[in-house]
Amino acid sequence: MRKAILALATMAMLSANLGCLIPLYSADPTRRAQQLIFTSEDLRTVLDEWERIWFLDQPSHMKPFRTHGGIL
């Protein structure tokens, strides 16, 4: 029983260090570069999407100069 637990713990530690079983990007350098460019472009648009969802990208209706509001 002790050997089985030790073997299971050893396999769990080794499998954590192996990495992903399915590679994320292609092995072809040209295709991999294209995939990396597409991924980085997707990450750049996250901020634009966040502003669009929270309506932060709307034009400002404030005047570019301060007004007093009272009679001068």
Biopython code that builds the backbone (N, CA, C, O; Angstrom):
import numpy as np
from Bio.PDB.StructureBuilder import StructureBuilder

atoms = [
    (1, "MET", "N", (0.822, -1.197, 0.000)),
    (1, "MET", "CA", (0.000, 0.000, 0.000)),
    (1, "MET", "C", (0.866, 1.261, 0.000)),
    (1, "MET", "O", (0.554, 2.255, -0.656)),
    (2, "ARG", "N", (1.960, 1.187, 0.754)),
    (2, "ARG", "CA", (2.862, 2.340, 0.828)),
    (2, "ARG", "C", (3.513, 2.611, -0.527)),
    (2, "ARG", "O", (3.690, 3.769, -0.908)),
    (3, "LYS", "N", (3.874, 1.544, -1.262)),
    (3, "LYS", "CA", (4.488, 1.710, -2.579)),
    (3, "LYS", "C", (3.504, 2.330, -3.571)),
    (3, "LYS", "O", (3.897, 3.148, -4.402)),
    (4, "ALA", "N", (2.240, 1.951, -3.490)),
    (4, "ALA", "CA", (1.234, 2.488, -4.402)),
    (4, "ALA", "C", (1.027, 3.990, -4.148)),
    (4, "ALA", "O", (0.918, 4.767, -5.097)),
    (5, "ILE", "N", (0.973, 4.388, -2.904)),
    (5, "ILE", "CA", (0.804, 5.806, -2.569)),
    (5, "ILE", "C", (2.031, 6.599, -3.010)),
    (5, "ILE", "O", (1.904, 7.700, -3.545)),
    (6, "LEU", "N", (3.228, 6.032, -2.784)),
    (6, "LEU", "CA", (4.454, 6.698, -3.194)),
    (6, "LEU", "C", (4.527, 6.826, -4.720)),
    (6, "LEU", "O", (4.934, 7.870, -5.231)),
    (7, "ALA", "N", (4.142, 5.790, -5.442)),
    (7, "ALA", "CA", (4.148, 5.833, -6.899)),
    (7, "ALA", "C", (3.120, 6.845, -7.411)),
    (7, "ALA", "O", (3.394, 7.570, -8.368)),
    (8, "LEU", "N", (1.953, 6.902, -6.789)),
    (8, "LEU", "CA", (0.932, 7.855, -7.185)),
    (8, "LEU", "C", (1.390, 9.297, -6.926)),
    (8, "LEU", "O", (1.157, 10.179, -7.753)),
    (9, "ALA", "N", (2.029, 9.532, -5.798)),
    (9, "ALA", "CA", (2.533, 10.872, -5.485)),
    (9, "ALA", "C", (3.647, 11.266, -6.450)),
    (9, "ALA", "O", (3.715, 12.421, -6.870)),
    (10, "THR", "N", (4.516, 10.330, -6.806)),
    (10, "THR", "CA", (5.599, 10.607, -7.748)),
    (10, "THR", "C", (5.038, 10.931, -9.124)),
    (10, "THR", "O", (5.506, 11.865, -9.775)),
    (11, "MET", "N", (4.040, 10.174, -9.580)),
    (11, "MET", "CA", (3.435, 10.450, -10.884)),
    (11, "MET", "C", (2.727, 11.802, -10.884)),
    (11, "MET", "O", (2.767, 12.514, -11.887)),
    (12, "ALA", "N", (2.084, 12.165, -9.785)),
    (12, "ALA", "CA", (1.396, 13.452, -9.712)),
    (12, "ALA", "C", (2.397, 14.598, -9.780)),
    (12, "ALA", "O", (2.146, 15.603, -10.446)),
    (13, "MET", "N", (3.534, 14.456, -9.095)),
    (13, "MET", "CA", (4.550, 15.512, -9.131)),
    (13, "MET", "C", (5.186, 15.619, -10.512)),
    (13, "MET", "O", (5.439, 16.727, -10.984)),
    (14, "LEU", "N", (5.446, 14.503, -11.164)),
    (14, "LEU", "CA", (6.053, 14.536, -12.489)),
    (14, "LEU", "C", (5.077, 15.052, -13.540)),
    (14, "LEU", "O", (5.484, 15.758, -14.462)),
    (15, "SER", "N", (3.811, 14.716, -13.418)),
    (15, "SER", "CA", (2.843, 15.175, -14.414)),
    (15, "SER", "C", (2.602, 16.684, -14.296)),
    (15, "SER", "O", (2.231, 17.325, -15.279)),
    (16, "ALA", "N", (2.804, 17.246, -13.128)),
    (16, "ALA", "CA", (2.633, 18.695, -12.971)),
    (16, "ALA", "C", (3.755, 19.453, -13.667)),
    (16, "ALA", "O", (3.573, 20.616, -14.026)),
    (17, "ASN", "N", (4.903, 18.829, -13.865)),
    (17, "ASN", "CA", (6.045, 19.482, -14.490)),
    (17, "ASN", "C", (6.133, 19.249, -15.989)),
    (17, "ASN", "O", (6.998, 19.832, -16.643)),
    (18, "LEU", "N", (5.280, 18.431, -16.546)),
    (18, "LEU", "CA", (5.374, 18.117, -17.966)),
    (18, "LEU", "C", (4.824, 19.220, -18.858)),
    (18, "LEU", "O", (5.293, 19.379, -19.985)),
    (19, "GLY", "N", (3.868, 19.965, -18.403)),
    (19, "GLY", "CA", (3.264, 20.993, -19.239)),
    (19, "GLY", "C", (1.977, 20.503, -19.851)),
    (19, "GLY", "O", (1.438, 19.468, -19.460)),
    (20, "CYS", "N", (1.496, 21.251, -20.808)),
    (20, "CYS", "CA", (0.227, 20.923, -21.447)),
    (20, "CYS", "C", (0.409, 19.753, -22.413)),
    (20, "CYS", "O", (1.427, 19.662, -23.098)),
    (21, "LEU", "N", (-0.566, 18.871, -22.464)),
    (21, "LEU", "CA", (-0.488, 17.723, -23.369)),
    (21, "LEU", "C", (-0.727, 18.142, -24.812)),
    (21, "LEU", "O", (-0.121, 17.585, -25.728)),
    (22, "ILE", "N", (-1.610, 19.123, -25.023)),
    (22, "ILE", "CA", (-1.905, 19.616, -26.366)),
    (22, "ILE", "C", (-1.248, 20.983, -26.507)),
    (22, "ILE", "O", (-1.572, 21.892, -25.743)),
    (23, "PRO", "N", (-0.338, 21.155, -27.457)),
    (23, "PRO", "CA", (0.323, 22.460, -27.601)),
    (23, "PRO", "C", (-0.664, 23.548, -28.005)),
    (23, "PRO", "O", (-1.588, 23.305, -28.781)),
    (24, "LEU", "N", (-0.461, 24.742, -27.473)),
    (24, "LEU", "CA", (-1.353, 25.859, -27.735)),
    (24, "LEU", "C", (-1.149, 26.423, -29.132)),
    (24, "LEU", "O", (-2.114, 26.798, -29.797)),
    (25, "TYR", "N", (0.108, 26.486, -29.583)),
    (25, "TYR", "CA", (0.426, 27.083, -30.880)),
    (25, "TYR", "C", (1.018, 26.031, -31.808)),
    (25, "TYR", "O", (1.485, 24.983, -31.361)),
    (26, "SER", "N", (0.993, 26.320, -33.080)),
    (26, "SER", "CA", (1.479, 25.409, -34.107)),
    (26, "SER", "C", (3.000, 25.267, -34.038)),
    (26, "SER", "O", (3.681, 26.142, -33.504)),
    (27, "ALA", "N", (3.527, 24.183, -34.569)),
    (27, "ALA", "CA", (4.974, 23.978, -34.610)),
    (27, "ALA", "C", (5.613, 24.717, -35.785)),
    (27, "ALA", "O", (6.816, 24.981, -35.765)),
    (28, "ASP", "N", (4.830, 25.050, -36.800)),
    (28, "ASP", "CA", (5.331, 25.799, -37.944)),
    (28, "ASP", "C", (5.592, 27.254, -37.527)),
    (28, "ASP", "O", (4.674, 27.921, -37.050)),
    (29, "PRO", "N", (6.828, 27.761, -37.698)),
    (29, "PRO", "CA", (7.148, 29.116, -37.218)),
    (29, "PRO", "C", (6.294, 30.221, -37.836)),
    (29, "PRO", "O", (5.933, 31.181, -37.154)),
    (30, "THR", "N", (5.974, 30.093, -39.112)),
    (30, "THR", "CA", (5.164, 31.123, -39.763)),
    (30, "THR", "C", (3.756, 31.152, -39.190)),
    (30, "THR", "O", (3.227, 32.213, -38.859)),
    (31, "ARG", "N", (3.167, 29.987, -39.078)),
    (31, "ARG", "CA", (1.805, 29.900, -38.519)),
    (31, "ARG", "C", (1.795, 30.294, -37.047)),
    (31, "ARG", "O", (0.853, 30.942, -36.590)),
    (32, "ARG", "N", (2.829, 29.914, -36.298)),
    (32, "ARG", "CA", (2.913, 30.264, -34.878)),
    (32, "ARG", "C", (2.992, 31.783, -34.696)),
    (32, "ARG", "O", (2.359, 32.337, -33.797)),
    (33, "ALA", "N", (3.772, 32.456, -35.553)),
    (33, "ALA", "CA", (3.860, 33.920, -35.478)),
    (33, "ALA", "C", (2.507, 34.551, -35.753)),
    (33, "ALA", "O", (2.121, 35.508, -35.082)),
    (34, "GLN", "N", (1.789, 34.028, -36.727)),
    (34, "GLN", "CA", (0.460, 34.544, -37.041)),
    (34, "GLN", "C", (-0.488, 34.334, -35.859)),
    (34, "GLN", "O", (-1.264, 35.230, -35.526)),
    (35, "GLN", "N", (-0.434, 33.177, -35.232)),
    (35, "GLN", "CA", (-1.287, 32.904, -34.076)),
    (35, "GLN", "C", (-0.945, 33.821, -32.909)),
    (35, "GLN", "O", (-1.844, 34.291, -32.212)),
    (36, "LEU", "N", (0.336, 34.083, -32.685)),
    (36, "LEU", "CA", (0.744, 34.975, -31.596)),
    (36, "LEU", "C", (0.282, 36.406, -31.852)),
    (36, "LEU", "O", (-0.126, 37.101, -30.921)),
    (37, "ILE", "N", (0.343, 36.853, -33.108)),
    (37, "ILE", "CA", (-0.138, 38.193, -33.446)),
    (37, "ILE", "C", (-1.640, 38.288, -33.195)),
    (37, "ILE", "O", (-2.115, 39.270, -32.624)),
    (38, "PHE", "N", (-2.388, 37.271, -33.619)),
    (38, "PHE", "CA", (-3.829, 37.289, -33.400)),
    (38, "PHE", "C", (-4.157, 37.298, -31.908)),
    (38, "PHE", "O", (-5.082, 37.988, -31.481)),
    (39, "THR", "N", (-3.408, 36.541, -31.120)),
    (39, "THR", "CA", (-3.648, 36.494, -29.678)),
    (39, "THR", "C", (-3.370, 37.842, -29.040)),
    (39, "THR", "O", (-4.152, 38.302, -28.208)),
    (40, "SER", "N", (-2.268, 38.485, -29.412)),
    (40, "SER", "CA", (-1.941, 39.771, -28.807)),
    (40, "SER", "C", (-2.943, 40.842, -29.225)),
    (40, "SER", "O", (-3.258, 41.731, -28.434)),
    (41, "GLU", "N", (-3.448, 40.772, -30.458)),
    (41, "GLU", "CA", (-4.456, 41.738, -30.886)),
    (41, "GLU", "C", (-5.750, 41.543, -30.112)),
    (41, "GLU", "O", (-6.430, 42.516, -29.787)),
    (42, "ASP", "N", (-6.098, 40.295, -29.812)),
    (42, "ASP", "CA", (-7.299, 40.043, -29.022)),
    (42, "ASP", "C", (-7.155, 40.621, -27.622)),
    (42, "ASP", "O", (-8.119, 41.150, -27.069)),
    (43, "LEU", "N", (-5.961, 40.527, -27.043)),
    (43, "LEU", "CA", (-5.757, 41.057, -25.702)),
    (43, "LEU", "C", (-5.782, 42.584, -25.692)),
    (43, "LEU", "O", (-6.146, 43.184, -24.681)),
    (44, "ARG", "N", (-5.404, 43.219, -26.797)),
    (44, "ARG", "CA", (-5.444, 44.680, -26.859)),
    (44, "ARG", "C", (-6.863, 45.207, -26.875)),
    (44, "ARG", "O", (-7.123, 46.307, -26.387)),
    (45, "THR", "N", (-7.783, 44.438, -27.430)),
    (45, "THR", "CA", (-9.156, 44.909, -27.543)),
    (45, "THR", "C", (-9.960, 44.702, -26.269)),
    (45, "THR", "O", (-11.118, 45.115, -26.207)),
    (46, "VAL", "N", (-9.381, 44.076, -25.257)),
    (46, "VAL", "CA", (-10.106, 43.842, -24.008)),
    (46, "VAL", "C", (-10.493, 45.169, -23.363)),
    (46, "VAL", "O", (-11.623, 45.319, -22.898)),
    (47, "LEU", "N", (-9.572, 46.137, -23.327)),
    (47, "LEU", "CA", (-9.866, 47.429, -22.723)),
    (47, "LEU", "C", (-10.982, 48.145, -23.482)),
    (47, "LEU", "O", (-11.855, 48.753, -22.863)),
    (48, "ASP", "N", (-10.963, 48.080, -24.804)),
    (48, "ASP", "CA", (-12.031, 48.710, -25.591)),
    (48, "ASP", "C", (-13.385, 48.056, -25.303)),
    (48, "ASP", "O", (-14.402, 48.740, -25.193)),
    (49, "GLU", "N", (-13.386, 46.743, -25.185)),
    (49, "GLU", "CA", (-14.638, 46.043, -24.881)),
    (49, "GLU", "C", (-15.141, 46.420, -23.489)),
    (49, "GLU", "O", (-16.339, 46.622, -23.290)),
    (50, "TRP", "N", (-14.224, 46.514, -22.531)),
    (50, "TRP", "CA", (-14.605, 46.871, -21.159)),
    (50, "TRP", "C", (-15.234, 48.263, -21.136)),
    (50, "TRP", "O", (-16.252, 48.469, -20.476)),
    (51, "GLU", "N", (-14.639, 49.219, -21.850)),
    (51, "GLU", "CA", (-15.198, 50.569, -21.895)),
    (51, "GLU", "C", (-16.545, 50.590, -22.608)),
    (51, "GLU", "O", (-17.437, 51.346, -22.222)),
    (52, "ARG", "N", (-16.700, 49.777, -23.632)),
    (52, "ARG", "CA", (-17.966, 49.728, -24.355)),
    (52, "ARG", "C", (-19.064, 49.138, -23.479)),
    (52, "ARG", "O", (-20.196, 49.619, -23.504)),
    (53, "ILE", "N", (-18.746, 48.102, -22.705)),
    (53, "ILE", "CA", (-19.748, 47.459, -21.850)),
    (53, "ILE", "C", (-20.212, 48.419, -20.756)),
    (53, "ILE", "O", (-21.404, 48.474, -20.456)),
    (54, "TRP", "N", (-19.295, 49.173, -20.159)),
    (54, "TRP", "CA", (-19.632, 50.081, -19.069)),
    (54, "TRP", "C", (-19.959, 51.489, -19.564)),
    (54, "TRP", "O", (-20.053, 52.417, -18.761)),
    (55, "PHE", "N", (-20.133, 51.660, -20.877)),
    (55, "PHE", "CA", (-20.506, 52.935, -21.496)),
    (55, "PHE", "C", (-19.509, 54.045, -21.164)),
    (55, "PHE", "O", (-19.904, 55.195, -20.971)),
    (56, "LEU", "N", (-18.230, 53.710, -21.097)),
    (56, "LEU", "CA", (-17.202, 54.703, -20.833)),
    (56, "LEU", "C", (-16.675, 55.319, -22.122)),
    (56, "LEU", "O", (-15.901, 56.276, -22.078)),
    (57, "ASP", "N", (-17.082, 54.784, -23.265)),
    (57, "ASP", "CA", (-16.579, 55.282, -24.537)),
    (57, "ASP", "C", (-17.508, 56.323, -25.161)),
    (57, "ASP", "O", (-17.304, 56.725, -26.307)),
    (58, "GLN", "N", (-18.518, 56.759, -24.421)),
    (58, "GLN", "CA", (-19.455, 57.744, -24.943)),
    (58, "GLN", "C", (-18.800, 59.131, -24.975)),
    (58, "GLN", "O", (-17.910, 59.410, -24.171)),
    (59, "PRO", "N", (-19.224, 59.986, -25.881)),
    (59, "PRO", "CA", (-18.627, 61.326, -25.926)),
    (59, "PRO", "C", (-19.010, 62.136, -24.690)),
    (59, "PRO", "O", (-20.092, 61.969, -24.128)),
    (60, "SER", "N", (-18.106, 63.009, -24.284)),
    (60, "SER", "CA", (-18.356, 63.855, -23.126)),
    (60, "SER", "C", (-19.206, 65.047, -23.540)),
    (60, "SER", "O", (-18.944, 65.678, -24.565)),
    (61, "HIS", "N", (-20.224, 65.355, -22.742)),
    (61, "HIS", "CA", (-21.080, 66.495, -23.018)),
    (61, "HIS", "C", (-20.656, 67.717, -22.203)),
    (61, "HIS", "O", (-21.316, 68.755, -22.236)),
    (62, "MET", "N", (-19.561, 67.583, -21.482)),
    (62, "MET", "CA", (-19.068, 68.708, -20.699)),
    (62, "MET", "C", (-18.348, 69.682, -21.612)),
    (62, "MET", "O", (-17.751, 69.287, -22.614)),
    (63, "LYS", "N", (-18.407, 70.937, -21.263)),
    (63, "LYS", "CA", (-17.738, 71.955, -22.068)),
    (63, "LYS", "C", (-16.243, 71.927, -21.771)),
    (63, "LYS", "O", (-15.837, 71.572, -20.664)),
    (64, "PRO", "N", (-15.432, 72.293, -22.738)),
    (64, "PRO", "CA", (-13.989, 72.257, -22.504)),
    (64, "PRO", "C", (-13.501, 73.391, -21.603)),
    (64, "PRO", "O", (-12.321, 73.439, -21.258)),
    (65, "PHE", "N", (-14.403, 74.311, -21.216)),
    (65, "PHE", "CA", (-14.004, 75.421, -20.338)),
    (65, "PHE", "C", (-15.036, 75.520, -19.214)),
    (65, "PHE", "O", (-16.189, 75.126, -19.391)),
    (66, "ARG", "N", (-14.630, 76.035, -18.086)),
    (66, "ARG", "CA", (-15.535, 76.158, -16.951)),
    (66, "ARG", "C", (-16.449, 77.373, -17.118)),
    (66, "ARG", "O", (-16.040, 78.408, -17.644)),
    (67, "THR", "N", (-17.671, 77.227, -16.666)),
    (67, "THR", "CA", (-18.598, 78.361, -16.664)),
    (67, "THR", "C", (-18.944, 78.672, -15.221)),
    (67, "THR", "O", (-18.974, 77.778, -14.375)),
    (68, "HIS", "N", (-19.206, 79.941, -14.943)),
    (68, "HIS", "CA", (-19.479, 80.362, -13.567)),
    (68, "HIS", "C", (-20.854, 79.920, -13.123)),
    (68, "HIS", "O", (-21.012, 79.424, -12.008)),
    (69, "GLY", "N", (-21.843, 80.088, -13.964)),
    (69, "GLY", "CA", (-23.186, 79.676, -13.617)),
    (69, "GLY", "C", (-24.007, 80.800, -12.990)),
    (69, "GLY", "O", (-25.235, 80.718, -12.954)),
    (70, "GLY", "N", (-23.361, 81.824, -12.507)),
    (70, "GLY", "CA", (-24.074, 82.958, -11.892)),
    (70, "GLY", "C", (-24.011, 84.177, -12.799)),
    (70, "GLY", "O", (-23.458, 84.132, -13.899)),
    (71, "ILE", "N", (-24.584, 85.255, -12.315)),
    (71, "ILE", "CA", (-24.569, 86.504, -13.090)),
    (71, "ILE", "C", (-23.277, 87.228, -12.805)),
    (71, "ILE", "O", (-22.945, 87.479, -11.646)),
    (72, "LEU", "N", (-22.551, 87.562, -13.836)),
    (72, "LEU", "CA", (-21.279, 88.265, -13.655)),
    (72, "LEU", "C", (-21.428, 89.744, -13.842)),
    (72, "LEU", "O", (-20.450, 90.483, -13.724)),
]
sb = StructureBuilder()
sb.init_structure("model")
sb.init_model(0)
sb.init_chain("A")
sb.init_seg("    ")
for serial, (resi, resn, name, xyz) in enumerate(atoms, 1):
    if name == "N":
        sb.init_residue(resn, " ", resi, " ")
    sb.init_atom(name, np.array(xyz, "f"), 0.0, 1.0, " ", f" {name:<3s}", serial, name[0])
structure = sb.get_structure()
